[in-house]
Amino acid sequence: MSVADYAILGICLVSIVVSLFRGFIREVFSLLVWIAAGYVALQAAGPISVRLEDTIDVPSVRVIVAFVAVFVVVLVIGGLINYLLGRLVDGTGLSGTDRLLGALFGALRGIAIVTIGVILATFTPFVEDPWWRESTLLPEFERLGIWMVGFFPESIQAYLPVESVTETEA
């Protein structure tokens, strides 16, 4: 096993352990809150930045400040709701099942994180390095990445390398 394999296992293990302790409900709700925060911030940044014209002179800085402010506010509100939701789940006696499902969610999230990392790494010279080529796990994640890219819109696929570097030289 190479350094890359140990890094992959470490990422997946950390994701599993974190999700095991937090539980499925908290993890899924947290993911939804992050998605909602991004969406709300994207939608609200423009209108809110207009209100900052008197305070901030540079238009791009106004938009960034508005985006970050909305994003953080939604995350804080979502975090409070998530905390209350977690307390509710703990009180129902379903915490064991919730934690087990959380570990499964963590494994899937770890796999997704590594796969996205592999897709992004194909833009770098890492794929030519010996530690990449000697990896046992990276070819599997490259195949998964190729499969995942197939679901992206064609406009995005045009910019992504879809060939596995490991497979082309094997």
VOTIRO-371450 format. One record per residue (C-alpha): x negated, y, z negated; residue in three letters. Coordinates in steps of 0.02 Angstrom, whole numbers, padded with zeros to 5 digits, always signed. Layout:
<sites>
XYZALA
...
</sites>
This chain:
<sites>
+00000+00000+00000MET
-00060+00174+00044SER
-00045+00340-00046VAL
+00109+00377+00060ALA
+00194+00218-00003ASP
+00162+00266-00184TYR
+00229+00441-00150ALA
+00386+00369-00070ILE
+00415+00252-00216LEU
+00384+00395-00337GLY
+00511+00509-00252ILE
+00642+00372-00250CYS
+00608+00322-00430LEU
+00620+00501-00495VAL
+00783+00525-00400SER
+00854+00363-00472ILE
+00803+00404-00651VAL
+00871+00581-00643VAL
+01036+00519-00572SER
+01043+00377-00698LEU
+01037+00502-00841PHE
+01153+00629-00761ARG
+01282+00507-00692GLY
+01375+00495-00528PHE
+01508+00626-00563ILE
+01381+00758-00613ARG
+01267+00718-00467GLU
+01404+00725-00336VAL
+01480+00882-00409PHE
+01308+00961-00416SER
+01280+00922-00232LEU
+01449+00997-00190LEU
+01409+01153-00291VAL
+01245+01178-00196TRP
+01336+01159-00030ILE
+01474+01277-00087ALA
+01346+01403-00149ALA
+01259+01404+00019GLY
+01422+01421+00114TYR
+01494+01558+00003VAL
+01328+01652+00003ALA
+01320+01645+00193LEU
+01498+01708+00209GLN
+01484+01844+00076ALA
+01308+01910+00104ALA
+01357+02025+00247GLY
+01507+02109+00164PRO
+01417+02124-00003ILE
+01259+02195+00076SER
+01364+02340+00143VAL
+01403+02389-00037ARG
+01217+02395-00075LEU
+01178+02528+00057GLU
+01161+02665-00075ASP
+01043+02560-00180THR
+00933+02469-00054ILE
+00872+02556+00104ASP
+00808+02408+00206VAL
+00953+02311+00287PRO
+00866+02141+00286SER
+00823+02159+00102VAL
+01004+02205+00064ARG
+01065+02045+00148VAL
+00935+01939+00057ILE
+00978+02016-00112VAL
+01165+01991-00080ALA
+01138+01811-00024PHE
+01030+01766-00174VAL
+01148+01852-00296ALA
+01302+01762-00231VAL
+01208+01597-00220PHE
+01150+01610-00402VAL
+01322+01663-00466VAL
+01406+01514-00380VAL
+01271+01397-00448LEU
+01295+01461-00626VAL
+01485+01446-00618ILE
+01469+01274-00539GLY
+01343+01222-00672GLY
+01463+01271-00810LEU
+01604+01174-00729ILE
+01487+01027-00703ASN
+01439+01030-00887TYR
+01622+01027-00939LEU
+01658+00889-00814LEU
+01514+00787-00885GLY
+01581+00809-01061ARG
+01750+00749-01000LEU
+01674+00593-00920VAL
+01574+00556-01078ASP
+01735+00562-01179GLY
+01827+00438-01067THR
+01713+00291-01102GLY
+01663+00276-00919LEU
+01487+00339-00947SER
+01406+00167-00916GLY
+01490+00147-00747THR
+01458+00330-00708ASP
+01273+00310-00744ARG
+01257+00150-00643LEU
+01342+00232-00494LEU
+01230+00382-00526GLY
+01076+00273-00507ALA
+01143+00208-00341LEU
+01175+00387-00285PHE
+00998+00431-00339GLY
+00926+00290-00233ALA
+01022+00350-00081LEU
+00969+00530-00113ARG
+00787+00476-00131GLY
+00796+00384+00034ILE
+00876+00536+00117ALA
+00743+00653+00047ILE
+00601+00542+00109VAL
+00684+00520+00279THR
+00706+00708+00302ILE
+00525+00731+00246GLY
+00468+00605+00377VAL
+00568+00694+00513ILE
+00488+00860+00464LEU
+00315+00781+00450ALA
+00321+00730+00633THR
+00290+00914+00673PHE
+00125+00907+00580THR
-00042+00819+00608PRO
-00003+00707+00457PHE
+00063+00574+00575VAL
-00113+00551+00644GLU
-00195+00529+00474ASP
-00252+00357+00415PRO
-00147+00362+00256TRP
+00008+00385+00366TRP
-00037+00247+00487ARG
-00084+00124+00349GLU
+00081+00145+00259SER
+00195-00004+00241THR
+00354+00098+00208LEU
+00335+00244+00329LEU
+00379+00144+00487PRO
+00546+00099+00406GLU
+00580+00280+00363PHE
+00530+00332+00540GLU
+00660+00211+00610ARG
+00788+00280+00488LEU
+00739+00457+00541GLY
+00762+00415+00725ILE
+00934+00345+00684TRP
+00977+00499+00579MET
+00923+00620+00716VAL
+01047+00533+00831GLY
+01187+00612+00728PHE
+01119+00789+00746PHE
+01194+00905+00877PRO
+01106+00895+01045GLU
+01049+01076+01028SER
+00949+01025+00874ILE
+00894+00856+00943GLN
+00804+00944+01085ALA
+00680+01017+00961TYR
+00651+00860+00858LEU
+00526+00724+00901PRO
+00622+00561+00907VAL
+00481+00441+00942GLU
+00401+00348+00800SER
+00215+00383+00799VAL
+00181+00220+00709THR
+00280+00118+00834GLU
+00203+00198+00990THR
+00029+00141+00943GLU
+00078-00028+00872ALA
</sites>
